[in-house]
Amino acid sequence: MYCIKCGKEMRENSKFCSYCGTPAYSIQAPIVEIVEREEVPPQSKAKDSVIISIIGGTMILAILMIVMLGTWIR
Ligand SMILES: [Zn+2]
């Protein structure tokens, strides 16, 4: 690891920089935010789109049926 102030290499277990005395805690390990994302596999996405298209198709069919029935009844 390296000193954040002077950039000199420091020993891994040293708490302070031996050159400028800057505390080393802030540079020890980069804090990486691990954001847990719910990764949806592409298969289920495709499945979802298929389901949506099926629902849309059936809805369109239902609307057409209603419209046709309405014209027939008249
Ligand atoms: Zn330093």
N, CA, C, O and the ligand as a Tripos MOL2 file, in Angstrom:
@<TRIPOS>MOLECULE
protein
  297   295    75     0     0
PROTEIN
NO_CHARGES

@<TRIPOS>ATOM
      1 N           0.8480   -1.2010    0.0000 N.3       1 MET1
      2 CA          0.0000    0.0000    0.0000 C.3       1 MET1
      3 C           0.8790    1.2450    0.0000 C.2       1 MET1
      4 O           2.0780    1.1870    0.2740 O.2       1 MET1
      5 N           0.2510    2.3630   -0.3130 N.am      2 TYR2
      6 CA          1.0070    3.5990   -0.4450 C.3       2 TYR2
      7 C           0.3830    4.6850    0.4340 C.2       2 TYR2
      8 O          -0.8180    4.6880    0.7050 O.2       2 TYR2
      9 N           1.2280    5.5830    0.8580 N.am      3 CYS3
     10 CA          0.7650    6.6970    1.6920 C.3       3 CYS3
     11 C          -0.1120    7.6230    0.8650 C.2       3 CYS3
     12 O           0.2090    7.9470   -0.2790 O.2       3 CYS3
     13 N          -1.2130    8.0380    1.4530 N.am      4 ILE4
     14 CA         -2.1260    8.9180    0.7170 C.3       4 ILE4
     15 C          -1.5610   10.3340    0.6120 C.2       4 ILE4
     16 O          -1.9350   11.0950   -0.2810 O.2       4 ILE4
     17 N          -0.6600   10.6790    1.5300 N.am      5 LYS5
     18 CA         -0.1530   12.0550    1.5400 C.3       5 LYS5
     19 C           1.0880   12.2040    0.6810 C.2       5 LYS5
     20 O           1.1550   13.0800   -0.1800 O.2       5 LYS5
     21 N           2.0680   11.3460    0.9170 N.am      6 CYS6
     22 CA          3.3370   11.5060    0.1980 C.3       6 CYS6
     23 C           3.5250   10.4690   -0.9000 C.2       6 CYS6
     24 O           4.4240   10.6010   -1.7310 O.2       6 CYS6
     25 N           2.6950    9.4530   -0.9110 N.am      7 GLY7
     26 CA          2.7560    8.4830   -1.9940 C.3       7 GLY7
     27 C           3.8600    7.4590   -1.8590 C.2       7 GLY7
     28 O           4.0930    6.6710   -2.7760 O.2       7 GLY7
     29 N           4.5490    7.4600   -0.7200 N.am      8 LYS8
     30 CA          5.6200    6.4800   -0.5290 C.3       8 LYS8
     31 C           5.0260    5.1250   -0.1650 C.2       8 LYS8
     32 O           3.9520    5.0300    0.4300 O.2       8 LYS8
     33 N           5.7430    4.1040   -0.5320 N.am      9 GLU9
     34 CA          5.2720    2.7600   -0.2180 C.3       9 GLU9
     35 C           5.4220    2.5040    1.2740 C.2       9 GLU9
     36 O           6.4340    2.8360    1.8900 O.2       9 GLU9
     37 N           4.3720    1.8990    1.8340 N.am     10 MET10
     38 CA          4.3720    1.6180    3.2640 C.3      10 MET10
     39 C           4.2730    0.1240    3.4860 C.2      10 MET10
     40 O           3.8210   -0.6350    2.6290 O.2      10 MET10
     41 N           4.7120   -0.2660    4.6620 N.am     11 ARG11
     42 CA          4.5590   -1.6680    5.0100 C.3      11 ARG11
     43 C           3.0870   -1.9820    5.2240 C.2      11 ARG11
     44 O           2.3150   -1.1290    5.6630 O.2      11 ARG11
     45 N           2.7180   -3.1860    4.9180 N.am     12 GLU12
     46 CA          1.3090   -3.5810    4.9150 C.3      12 GLU12
     47 C           0.6700   -3.4200    6.2940 C.2      12 GLU12
     48 O          -0.4980   -3.0470    6.4020 O.2      12 GLU12
     49 N           1.4360   -3.7030    7.3410 N.am     13 ASN13
     50 CA          0.8560   -3.6740    8.6830 C.3      13 ASN13
     51 C           1.1930   -2.3980    9.4460 C.2      13 ASN13
     52 O           0.8490   -2.2820   10.6220 O.2      13 ASN13
     53 N           1.8470   -1.4530    8.8150 N.am     14 SER14
     54 CA          2.1970   -0.2220    9.5220 C.3      14 SER14
     55 C           0.9880    0.6940    9.6020 C.2      14 SER14
     56 O           0.2210    0.8320    8.6490 O.2      14 SER14
     57 N           0.8360    1.3240   10.7790 N.am     15 LYS15
     58 CA         -0.3390    2.1750   10.9790 C.3      15 LYS15
     59 C          -0.0970    3.6010   10.5150 C.2      15 LYS15
     60 O          -1.0370    4.3430   10.2320 O.2      15 LYS15
     61 N           1.1650    3.9740   10.4400 N.am     16 PHE16
     62 CA          1.4800    5.3390   10.0190 C.3      16 PHE16
     63 C           2.5760    5.3030    8.9740 C.2      16 PHE16
     64 O           3.4080    4.3960    8.9420 O.2      16 PHE16
     65 N           2.5550    6.2940    8.1370 N.am     17 CYS17
     66 CA          3.6000    6.4160    7.1310 C.3      17 CYS17
     67 C           4.9200    6.7260    7.8310 C.2      17 CYS17
     68 O           4.9810    7.5990    8.6970 O.2      17 CYS17
     69 N           5.9570    6.0190    7.4570 N.am     18 SER18
     70 CA          7.2480    6.2330    8.1060 C.3      18 SER18
     71 C           7.9300    7.4930    7.5790 C.2      18 SER18
     72 O           8.9320    7.9300    8.1440 O.2      18 SER18
     73 N           7.4090    8.0750    6.5160 N.am     19 TYR19
     74 CA          8.0160    9.2810    5.9450 C.3      19 TYR19
     75 C           7.3460   10.5440    6.4690 C.2      19 TYR19
     76 O           8.0220   11.4880    6.8750 O.2      19 TYR19
     77 N           6.0140   10.5580    6.4580 N.am     20 CYS20
     78 CA          5.3270   11.7880    6.8550 C.3      20 CYS20
     79 C           4.4010   11.5990    8.0410 C.2      20 CYS20
     80 O           3.8700   12.5790    8.5640 O.2      20 CYS20
     81 N           4.1920   10.3620    8.4800 N.am     21 GLY21
     82 CA          3.4000   10.1080    9.6780 C.3      21 GLY21
     83 C           1.9090   10.1240    9.4580 C.2      21 GLY21
     84 O           1.1420   10.1580   10.4200 O.2      21 GLY21
     85 N           1.4890   10.1000    8.2290 N.am     22 THR22
     86 CA          0.0570   10.0830    7.9450 C.3      22 THR22
     87 C          -0.5370    8.7250    8.3030 C.2      22 THR22
     88 O           0.0220    7.6900    7.9400 O.2      22 THR22
     89 N          -1.6420    8.7190    8.9980 N.am     23 PRO23
     90 CA         -2.2870    7.4320    9.3060 C.3      23 PRO23
     91 C          -2.6110    6.6690    8.0270 C.2      23 PRO23
     92 O          -2.9870    7.2450    7.0060 O.2      23 PRO23
     93 N          -2.4520    5.3750    8.1220 N.am     24 ALA24
     94 CA         -2.5720    4.5520    6.9190 C.3      24 ALA24
     95 C          -3.9530    3.9380    6.7620 C.2      24 ALA24
     96 O          -4.2530    3.3310    5.7340 O.2      24 ALA24
     97 N          -4.7790    4.0900    7.7600 N.am     25 TYR25
     98 CA         -6.0530    3.3620    7.7330 C.3      25 TYR25
     99 C          -6.9130    3.7080    6.5280 C.2      25 TYR25
    100 O          -7.6650    2.8700    6.0310 O.2      25 TYR25
    101 N          -6.8000    4.9340    6.0650 N.am     26 SER26
    102 CA         -7.7190    5.3810    5.0250 C.3      26 SER26
    103 C          -7.3900    4.7940    3.6530 C.2      26 SER26
    104 O          -8.2020    4.8610    2.7290 O.2      26 SER26
    105 N          -6.2160    4.2290    3.5300 N.am     27 ILE27
    106 CA         -5.8230    3.7460    2.1980 C.3      27 ILE27
    107 C          -5.7280    2.2190    2.1560 C.2      27 ILE27
    108 O          -5.4950    1.6260    1.1030 O.2      27 ILE27
    109 N          -5.9090    1.6090    3.3050 N.am     28 GLN28
    110 CA         -5.6680    0.1610    3.3890 C.3      28 GLN28
    111 C          -6.3610   -0.6180    2.2800 C.2      28 GLN28
    112 O          -5.7150   -1.2140    1.4190 O.2      28 GLN28
    113 N          -7.6530   -0.6020    2.3180 N.am     29 ALA29
    114 CA         -8.3750   -1.3590    1.3030 C.3      29 ALA29
    115 C          -9.4170   -0.4590    0.6930 C.2      29 ALA29
    116 O         -10.1960    0.1550    1.4220 O.2      29 ALA29
    117 N          -9.4550   -0.3640   -0.5740 N.am     30 PRO30
    118 CA        -10.4900    0.4490   -1.2080 C.3      30 PRO30
    119 C         -11.8680   -0.0980   -0.8830 C.2      30 PRO30
    120 O         -12.1580   -1.2790   -1.0780 O.2      30 PRO30
    121 N         -12.6980    0.7870   -0.3860 N.am     31 ILE31
    122 CA        -14.0410    0.3520   -0.0070 C.3      31 ILE31
    123 C         -14.8900    0.2670   -1.2750 C.2      31 ILE31
    124 O         -15.3010    1.2730   -1.8530 O.2      31 ILE31
    125 N         -15.1190   -0.9230   -1.6590 N.am     32 VAL32
    126 CA        -15.9230   -1.1440   -2.8590 C.3      32 VAL32
    127 C         -17.3470   -1.4520   -2.4180 C.2      32 VAL32
    128 O         -17.6100   -2.4120   -1.6940 O.2      32 VAL32
    129 N         -18.2160   -0.6360   -2.8640 N.am     33 GLU33
    130 CA        -19.6150   -0.8660   -2.5230 C.3      33 GLU33
    131 C         -20.1540   -2.0340   -3.3280 C.2      33 GLU33
    132 O         -20.2640   -1.9950   -4.5530 O.2      33 GLU33
    133 N         -20.4750   -3.0520   -2.5930 N.am     34 ILE34
    134 CA        -21.0300   -4.2200   -3.2760 C.3      34 ILE34
    135 C         -22.5400   -4.0770   -3.2850 C.2      34 ILE34
    136 O         -23.2160   -4.3150   -2.2840 O.2      34 ILE34
    137 N         -23.0300   -3.6950   -4.4000 N.am     35 VAL35
    138 CA        -24.4740   -3.5350   -4.5440 C.3      35 VAL35
    139 C         -25.0270   -4.8580   -5.0480 C.2      35 VAL35
    140 O         -24.7260   -5.3170   -6.1500 O.2      35 VAL35
    141 N         -25.8290   -5.4350   -4.2080 N.am     36 GLU36
    142 CA        -26.3860   -6.7220   -4.6120 C.3      36 GLU36
    143 C         -27.5430   -6.4850   -5.5710 C.2      36 GLU36
    144 O         -28.6180   -6.0110   -5.2030 O.2      36 GLU36
    145 N         -27.2740   -6.8300   -6.7760 N.am     37 ARG37
    146 CA        -28.3140   -6.6470   -7.7880 C.3      37 ARG37
    147 C         -28.9390   -7.9850   -8.1090 C.2      37 ARG37
    148 O         -28.2570   -9.0040   -8.2240 O.2      37 ARG37
    149 N         -30.1870   -7.9610   -8.2440 N.am     38 GLU38
    150 CA        -30.8870   -9.1720   -8.6290 C.3      38 GLU38
    151 C         -30.7330   -9.3360  -10.1280 C.2      38 GLU38
    152 O         -31.4740   -8.7680  -10.9310 O.2      38 GLU38
    153 N         -29.7400  -10.1360  -10.4640 N.am     39 GLU39
    154 CA        -29.4850  -10.2870  -11.8920 C.3      39 GLU39
    155 C         -30.4250  -11.3210  -12.4720 C.2      39 GLU39
    156 O         -30.4130  -12.4960  -12.1050 O.2      39 GLU39
    157 N         -31.2100  -10.8560  -13.3580 N.am     40 VAL40
    158 CA        -32.1870  -11.7360  -13.9880 C.3      40 VAL40
    159 C         -31.5140  -12.4330  -15.1630 C.2      40 VAL40
    160 O         -31.0180  -11.7700  -16.0740 O.2      40 VAL40
    161 N         -31.4930  -13.7250  -15.1530 N.am     41 PRO41
    162 CA        -30.9080  -14.4310  -16.2950 C.3      41 PRO41
    163 C         -31.6950  -14.1680  -17.5660 C.2      41 PRO41
    164 O         -32.9130  -13.9980  -17.5290 O.2      41 PRO41
    165 N         -30.9910  -14.1360  -18.6900 N.am     42 PRO42
    166 CA        -31.6580  -13.7800  -19.9660 C.3      42 PRO42
    167 C         -32.8050  -14.7140  -20.3180 C.2      42 PRO42
    168 O         -33.7470  -14.3190  -21.0040 O.2      42 PRO42
    169 N         -32.7250  -15.9390  -19.8510 N.am     43 GLN43
    170 CA        -33.7950  -16.8950  -20.1820 C.3      43 GLN43
    171 C         -35.1350  -16.4280  -19.6300 C.2      43 GLN43
    172 O         -36.1450  -16.4100  -20.3330 O.2      43 GLN43
    173 N         -35.1180  -16.0460  -18.3350 N.am     44 SER44
    174 CA        -36.3880  -15.6340  -17.7240 C.3      44 SER44
    175 C         -36.8860  -14.3400  -18.3620 C.2      44 SER44
    176 O         -38.0920  -14.1260  -18.4870 O.2      44 SER44
    177 N         -35.9390  -13.4660  -18.7710 N.am     45 LYS45
    178 CA        -36.3490  -12.2340  -19.4420 C.3      45 LYS45
    179 C         -37.1060  -12.5680  -20.7290 C.2      45 LYS45
    180 O         -38.1650  -12.0060  -21.0090 O.2      45 LYS45
    181 N         -36.5430  -13.4860  -21.4950 N.am     46 ALA46
    182 CA        -37.1930  -13.9060  -22.7400 C.3      46 ALA46
    183 C         -38.5600  -14.4860  -22.4400 C.2      46 ALA46
    184 O         -39.5320  -14.2300  -23.1510 O.2      46 ALA46
    185 N         -38.6210  -15.2710  -21.3740 N.am     47 LYS47
    186 CA        -39.8840  -15.8740  -20.9660 C.3      47 LYS47
    187 C         -40.9050  -14.7820  -20.6450 C.2      47 LYS47
    188 O         -42.0600  -14.8400  -21.0660 O.2      47 LYS47
    189 N         -40.4420  -13.7810  -19.8850 N.am     48 ASP48
    190 CA        -41.3230  -12.6730  -19.5250 C.3      48 ASP48
    191 C         -41.8670  -11.9950  -20.7700 C.2      48 ASP48
    192 O         -43.0650  -11.7300  -20.8690 O.2      48 ASP48
    193 N         -40.9850  -11.7150  -21.7170 N.am     49 SER49
    194 CA        -41.4210  -11.0250  -22.9370 C.3      49 SER49
    195 C         -42.4180  -11.8860  -23.7060 C.2      49 SER49
    196 O         -43.3760  -11.3730  -24.2860 O.2      49 SER49
    197 N         -42.1880  -13.1830  -23.7060 N.am     50 VAL50
    198 CA        -43.1250  -14.0970  -24.3770 C.3      50 VAL50
    199 C         -44.4800  -14.0290  -23.6850 C.2      50 VAL50
    200 O         -45.5190  -13.9500  -24.3410 O.2      50 VAL50
    201 N         -44.4590  -14.0600  -22.3520 N.am     51 ILE51
    202 CA        -45.7180  -14.0030  -21.5910 C.3      51 ILE51
    203 C         -46.4340  -12.6890  -21.8880 C.2      51 ILE51
    204 O         -47.6450  -12.6670  -22.1070 O.2      51 ILE51
    205 N         -45.6680  -11.5900  -21.8930 N.am     52 ILE52
    206 CA        -46.2660  -10.2720  -22.1500 C.3      52 ILE52
    207 C         -46.8840  -10.2480  -23.5440 C.2      52 ILE52
    208 O         -47.9880   -9.7370  -23.7320 O.2      52 ILE52
    209 N         -46.1620  -10.8060  -24.5230 N.am     53 SER53
    210 CA        -46.6880  -10.8240  -25.8940 C.3      53 SER53
    211 C         -47.9430  -11.6780  -25.9710 C.2      53 SER53
    212 O         -48.8850  -11.3410  -26.6870 O.2      53 SER53
    213 N         -47.9570  -12.7830  -25.2340 N.am     54 ILE54
    214 CA        -49.1460  -13.6480  -25.2290 C.3      54 ILE54
    215 C         -50.3260  -12.8900  -24.6210 C.2      54 ILE54
    216 O         -51.4350  -12.9100  -25.1540 O.2      54 ILE54
    217 N         -50.0670  -12.2250  -23.5010 N.am     55 ILE55
    218 CA        -51.1380  -11.4710  -22.8380 C.3      55 ILE55
    219 C         -51.6420  -10.3720  -23.7700 C.2      55 ILE55
    220 O         -52.8470  -10.1720  -23.9220 O.2      55 ILE55
    221 N         -50.6950   -9.6630  -24.3910 N.am     56 GLY56
    222 CA        -51.0800   -8.5990  -25.3290 C.3      56 GLY56
    223 C         -51.8940   -9.1460  -26.4790 C.2      56 GLY56
    224 O         -52.9060   -8.5630  -26.8680 O.2      56 GLY56
    225 N         -51.4500  -10.2790  -27.0280 N.am     57 GLY57
    226 CA        -52.1770  -10.8970  -28.1310 C.3      57 GLY57
    227 C         -53.5770  -11.2960  -27.7360 C.2      57 GLY57
    228 O         -54.5270  -11.0520  -28.4800 O.2      57 GLY57
    229 N         -53.7180  -11.9080  -26.5750 N.am     58 THR58
    230 CA        -55.0510  -12.3210  -26.1150 C.3      58 THR58
    231 C         -55.9290  -11.1090  -25.8570 C.2      58 THR58
    232 O         -57.1280  -11.1340  -26.1320 O.2      58 THR58
    233 N         -55.3260  -10.0410  -25.3230 N.am     59 MET59
    234 CA        -56.1100   -8.8200  -25.0700 C.3      59 MET59
    235 C         -56.6170   -8.2340  -26.3790 C.2      59 MET59
    236 O         -57.7750   -7.8310  -26.4820 O.2      59 MET59
    237 N         -55.7430   -8.1890  -27.3780 N.am     60 ILE60
    238 CA        -56.1350   -7.6540  -28.6880 C.3      60 ILE60
    239 C         -57.2500   -8.5170  -29.2720 C.2      60 ILE60
    240 O         -58.2290   -8.0070  -29.8160 O.2      60 ILE60
    241 N         -57.0810   -9.8350  -29.1480 N.am     61 LEU61
    242 CA        -58.1070  -10.7600  -29.6400 C.3      61 LEU61
    243 C         -59.4310  -10.5160  -28.9260 C.2      61 LEU61
    244 O         -60.4850  -10.4840  -29.5610 O.2      61 LEU61
    245 N         -59.3780  -10.3420  -27.5970 N.am     62 ALA62
    246 CA        -60.5900  -10.1060  -26.8190 C.3      62 ALA62
    247 C         -61.2680   -8.8180  -27.2670 C.2      62 ALA62
    248 O         -62.4870   -8.7690  -27.4310 O.2      62 ALA62
    249 N         -60.4520   -7.7640  -27.4650 N.am     63 ILE63
    250 CA        -61.0110   -6.4750  -27.9010 C.3      63 ILE63
    251 C         -61.6690   -6.6380  -29.2660 C.2      63 ILE63
    252 O         -62.7700   -6.1380  -29.4950 O.2      63 ILE63
    253 N         -60.9910   -7.3410  -30.1700 N.am     64 LEU64
    254 CA        -61.5420   -7.5970  -31.5080 C.3      64 LEU64
    255 C         -62.8620   -8.3550  -31.4010 C.2      64 LEU64
    256 O         -63.8330   -8.0330  -32.0840 O.2      64 LEU64
    257 N         -62.8820   -9.3710  -30.5320 N.am     65 MET65
    258 CA        -64.1020  -10.1760  -30.3440 C.3      65 MET65
    259 C         -65.2360   -9.2940  -29.8620 C.2      65 MET65
    260 O         -66.3620   -9.3860  -30.3510 O.2      65 MET65
    261 N         -64.9190   -8.4130  -28.8710 N.am     66 ILE66
    262 CA        -65.9530   -7.5310  -28.3160 C.3      66 ILE66
    263 C         -66.4760   -6.6040  -29.4140 C.2      66 ILE66
    264 O         -67.6820   -6.4000  -29.5520 O.2      66 ILE66
    265 N         -65.5450   -6.0500  -30.1890 N.am     67 VAL67
    266 CA        -65.9300   -5.1290  -31.2680 C.3      67 VAL67
    267 C         -66.8050   -5.8680  -32.2820 C.2      67 VAL67
    268 O         -67.8420   -5.3600  -32.7080 O.2      67 VAL67
    269 N         -66.3750   -7.0700  -32.6590 N.am     68 MET68
    270 CA        -67.1320   -7.8590  -33.6490 C.3      68 MET68
    271 C         -68.5030   -8.2210  -33.1120 C.2      68 MET68
    272 O         -69.5000   -8.1420  -33.8310 O.2      68 MET68
    273 N         -68.5550   -8.6210  -31.8420 N.am     69 LEU69
    274 CA        -69.8420   -8.9690  -31.2280 C.3      69 LEU69
    275 C         -70.7490   -7.7490  -31.2230 C.2      69 LEU69
    276 O         -71.9410   -7.8500  -31.5110 O.2      69 LEU69
    277 N         -70.1850   -6.6070  -30.9000 N.am     70 GLY70
    278 CA        -70.9450   -5.3700  -30.8570 C.3      70 GLY70
    279 C         -71.5340   -5.0470  -32.2380 C.2      70 GLY70
    280 O         -72.6860   -4.6240  -32.3370 O.2      70 GLY70
    281 N         -70.7610   -5.2420  -33.2800 N.am     71 THR71
    282 CA        -71.2460   -4.9560  -34.6350 C.3      71 THR71
    283 C         -72.2980   -5.9990  -35.0310 C.2      71 THR71
    284 O         -73.2480   -5.6740  -35.7430 O.2      71 THR71
    285 N         -72.1420   -7.2240  -34.5850 N.am     72 TRP72
    286 CA        -73.0980   -8.2880  -34.9400 C.3      72 TRP72
    287 C         -74.4500   -8.0520  -34.2840 C.2      72 TRP72
    288 O         -75.5050   -8.2480  -34.8870 O.2      72 TRP72
    289 N         -74.3810   -7.6180  -33.0100 N.am     73 ILE73
    290 CA        -75.6290   -7.4530  -32.2370 C.3      73 ILE73
    291 C         -76.4740   -6.3490  -32.8720 C.2      73 ILE73
    292 O         -77.7020   -6.4370  -32.8890 O.2      73 ILE73
    293 N         -75.8230   -5.3220  -33.3870 N.am     74 ARG74
    294 CA        -76.5660   -4.1990  -33.9220 C.3      74 ARG74
    295 C         -77.4200   -4.5680  -35.1080 C.2      74 ARG74
    296 O         -78.1070   -3.7120  -35.6650 O.2      74 ARG74
    297 ZN          3.5800    9.5690    3.8160 Zn       75 ZN75
@<TRIPOS>BOND
     1     1     2 1
     2     2     3 1
     3     3     4 2
     4     3     5 am
     5     5     6 1
     6     6     7 1
     7     7     8 2
     8     7     9 am
     9     9    10 1
    10    10    11 1
    11    11    12 2
    12    11    13 am
    13    13    14 1
    14    14    15 1
    15    15    16 2
    16    15    17 am
    17    17    18 1
    18    18    19 1
    19    19    20 2
    20    19    21 am
    21    21    22 1
    22    22    23 1
    23    23    24 2
    24    23    25 am
    25    25    26 1
    26    26    27 1
    27    27    28 2
    28    27    29 am
    29    29    30 1
    30    30    31 1
    31    31    32 2
    32    31    33 am
    33    33    34 1
    34    34    35 1
    35    35    36 2
    36    35    37 am
    37    37    38 1
    38    38    39 1
    39    39    40 2
    40    39    41 am
    41    41    42 1
    42    42    43 1
    43    43    44 2
    44    43    45 am
    45    45    46 1
    46    46    47 1
    47    47    48 2
    48    47    49 am
    49    49    50 1
    50    50    51 1
    51    51    52 2
    52    51    53 am
    53    53    54 1
    54    54    55 1
    55    55    56 2
    56    55    57 am
    57    57    58 1
    58    58    59 1
    59    59    60 2
    60    59    61 am
    61    61    62 1
    62    62    63 1
    63    63    64 2
    64    63    65 am
    65    65    66 1
    66    66    67 1
    67    67    68 2
    68    67    69 am
    69    69    70 1
    70    70    71 1
    71    71    72 2
    72    71    73 am
    73    73    74 1
    74    74    75 1
    75    75    76 2
    76    75    77 am
    77    77    78 1
    78    78    79 1
    79    79    80 2
    80    79    81 am
    81    81    82 1
    82    82    83 1
    83    83    84 2
    84    83    85 am
    85    85    86 1
    86    86    87 1
    87    87    88 2
    88    87    89 am
    89    89    90 1
    90    90    91 1
    91    91    92 2
    92    91    93 am
    93    93    94 1
    94    94    95 1
    95    95    96 2
    96    95    97 am
    97    97    98 1
    98    98    99 1
    99    99   100 2
   100    99   101 am
   101   101   102 1
   102   102   103 1
   103   103   104 2
   104   103   105 am
   105   105   106 1
   106   106   107 1
   107   107   108 2
   108   107   109 am
   109   109   110 1
   110   110   111 1
   111   111   112 2
   112   111   113 am
   113   113   114 1
   114   114   115 1
   115   115   116 2
   116   115   117 am
   117   117   118 1
   118   118   119 1
   119   119   120 2
   120   119   121 am
   121   121   122 1
   122   122   123 1
   123   123   124 2
   124   123   125 am
   125   125   126 1
   126   126   127 1
   127   127   128 2
   128   127   129 am
   129   129   130 1
   130   130   131 1
   131   131   132 2
   132   131   133 am
   133   133   134 1
   134   134   135 1
   135   135   136 2
   136   135   137 am
   137   137   138 1
   138   138   139 1
   139   139   140 2
   140   139   141 am
   141   141   142 1
   142   142   143 1
   143   143   144 2
   144   143   145 am
   145   145   146 1
   146   146   147 1
   147   147   148 2
   148   147   149 am
   149   149   150 1
   150   150   151 1
   151   151   152 2
   152   151   153 am
   153   153   154 1
   154   154   155 1
   155   155   156 2
   156   155   157 am
   157   157   158 1
   158   158   159 1
   159   159   160 2
   160   159   161 am
   161   161   162 1
   162   162   163 1
   163   163   164 2
   164   163   165 am
   165   165   166 1
   166   166   167 1
   167   167   168 2
   168   167   169 am
   169   169   170 1
   170   170   171 1
   171   171   172 2
   172   171   173 am
   173   173   174 1
   174   174   175 1
   175   175   176 2
   176   175   177 am
   177   177   178 1
   178   178   179 1
   179   179   180 2
   180   179   181 am
   181   181   182 1
   182   182   183 1
   183   183   184 2
   184   183   185 am
   185   185   186 1
   186   186   187 1
   187   187   188 2
   188   187   189 am
   189   189   190 1
   190   190   191 1
   191   191   192 2
   192   191   193 am
   193   193   194 1
   194   194   195 1
   195   195   196 2
   196   195   197 am
   197   197   198 1
   198   198   199 1
   199   199   200 2
   200   199   201 am
   201   201   202 1
   202   202   203 1
   203   203   204 2
   204   203   205 am
   205   205   206 1
   206   206   207 1
   207   207   208 2
   208   207   209 am
   209   209   210 1
   210   210   211 1
   211   211   212 2
   212   211   213 am
   213   213   214 1
   214   214   215 1
   215   215   216 2
   216   215   217 am
   217   217   218 1
   218   218   219 1
   219   219   220 2
   220   219   221 am
   221   221   222 1
   222   222   223 1
   223   223   224 2
   224   223   225 am
   225   225   226 1
   226   226   227 1
   227   227   228 2
   228   227   229 am
   229   229   230 1
   230   230   231 1
   231   231   232 2
   232   231   233 am
   233   233   234 1
   234   234   235 1
   235   235   236 2
   236   235   237 am
   237   237   238 1
   238   238   239 1
   239   239   240 2
   240   239   241 am
   241   241   242 1
   242   242   243 1
   243   243   244 2
   244   243   245 am
   245   245   246 1
   246   246   247 1
   247   247   248 2
   248   247   249 am
   249   249   250 1
   250   250   251 1
   251   251   252 2
   252   251   253 am
   253   253   254 1
   254   254   255 1
   255   255   256 2
   256   255   257 am
   257   257   258 1
   258   258   259 1
   259   259   260 2
   260   259   261 am
   261   261   262 1
   262   262   263 1
   263   263   264 2
   264   263   265 am
   265   265   266 1
   266   266   267 1
   267   267   268 2
   268   267   269 am
   269   269   270 1
   270   270   271 1
   271   271   272 2
   272   271   273 am
   273   273   274 1
   274   274   275 1
   275   275   276 2
   276   275   277 am
   277   277   278 1
   278   278   279 1
   279   279   280 2
   280   279   281 am
   281   281   282 1
   282   282   283 1
   283   283   284 2
   284   283   285 am
   285   285   286 1
   286   286   287 1
   287   287   288 2
   288   287   289 am
   289   289   290 1
   290   290   291 1
   291   291   292 2
   292   291   293 am
   293   293   294 1
   294   294   295 1
   295   295   296 2
@<TRIPOS>SUBSTRUCTURE
     1 MET1         2 RESIDUE 1 A MET
     2 TYR2         6 RESIDUE 1 A TYR
     3 CYS3        10 RESIDUE 1 A CYS
     4 ILE4        14 RESIDUE 1 A ILE
     5 LYS5        18 RESIDUE 1 A LYS
     6 CYS6        22 RESIDUE 1 A CYS
     7 GLY7        26 RESIDUE 1 A GLY
     8 LYS8        30 RESIDUE 1 A LYS
     9 GLU9        34 RESIDUE 1 A GLU
    10 MET10       38 RESIDUE 1 A MET
    11 ARG11       42 RESIDUE 1 A ARG
    12 GLU12       46 RESIDUE 1 A GLU
    13 ASN13       50 RESIDUE 1 A ASN
    14 SER14       54 RESIDUE 1 A SER
    15 LYS15       58 RESIDUE 1 A LYS
    16 PHE16       62 RESIDUE 1 A PHE
    17 CYS17       66 RESIDUE 1 A CYS
    18 SER18       70 RESIDUE 1 A SER
    19 TYR19       74 RESIDUE 1 A TYR
    20 CYS20       78 RESIDUE 1 A CYS
    21 GLY21       82 RESIDUE 1 A GLY
    22 THR22       86 RESIDUE 1 A THR
    23 PRO23       90 RESIDUE 1 A PRO
    24 ALA24       94 RESIDUE 1 A ALA
    25 TYR25       98 RESIDUE 1 A TYR
    26 SER26      102 RESIDUE 1 A SER
    27 ILE27      106 RESIDUE 1 A ILE
    28 GLN28      110 RESIDUE 1 A GLN
    29 ALA29      114 RESIDUE 1 A ALA
    30 PRO30      118 RESIDUE 1 A PRO
    31 ILE31      122 RESIDUE 1 A ILE
    32 VAL32      126 RESIDUE 1 A VAL
    33 GLU33      130 RESIDUE 1 A GLU
    34 ILE34      134 RESIDUE 1 A ILE
    35 VAL35      138 RESIDUE 1 A VAL
    36 GLU36      142 RESIDUE 1 A GLU
    37 ARG37      146 RESIDUE 1 A ARG
    38 GLU38      150 RESIDUE 1 A GLU
    39 GLU39      154 RESIDUE 1 A GLU
    40 VAL40      158 RESIDUE 1 A VAL
    41 PRO41      162 RESIDUE 1 A PRO
    42 PRO42      166 RESIDUE 1 A PRO
    43 GLN43      170 RESIDUE 1 A GLN
    44 SER44      174 RESIDUE 1 A SER
    45 LYS45      178 RESIDUE 1 A LYS
    46 ALA46      182 RESIDUE 1 A ALA
    47 LYS47      186 RESIDUE 1 A LYS
    48 ASP48      190 RESIDUE 1 A ASP
    49 SER49      194 RESIDUE 1 A SER
    50 VAL50      198 RESIDUE 1 A VAL
    51 ILE51      202 RESIDUE 1 A ILE
    52 ILE52      206 RESIDUE 1 A ILE
    53 SER53      210 RESIDUE 1 A SER
    54 ILE54      214 RESIDUE 1 A ILE
    55 ILE55      218 RESIDUE 1 A ILE
    56 GLY56      222 RESIDUE 1 A GLY
    57 GLY57      226 RESIDUE 1 A GLY
    58 THR58      230 RESIDUE 1 A THR
    59 MET59      234 RESIDUE 1 A MET
    60 ILE60      238 RESIDUE 1 A ILE
    61 LEU61      242 RESIDUE 1 A LEU
    62 ALA62      246 RESIDUE 1 A ALA
    63 ILE63      250 RESIDUE 1 A ILE
    64 LEU64      254 RESIDUE 1 A LEU
    65 MET65      258 RESIDUE 1 A MET
    66 ILE66      262 RESIDUE 1 A ILE
    67 VAL67      266 RESIDUE 1 A VAL
    68 MET68      270 RESIDUE 1 A MET
    69 LEU69      274 RESIDUE 1 A LEU
    70 GLY70      278 RESIDUE 1 A GLY
    71 THR71      282 RESIDUE 1 A THR
    72 TRP72      286 RESIDUE 1 A TRP
    73 ILE73      290 RESIDUE 1 A ILE
    74 ARG74      294 RESIDUE 1 A ARG
    75 ZN75       297 GROUP 0 **** ****
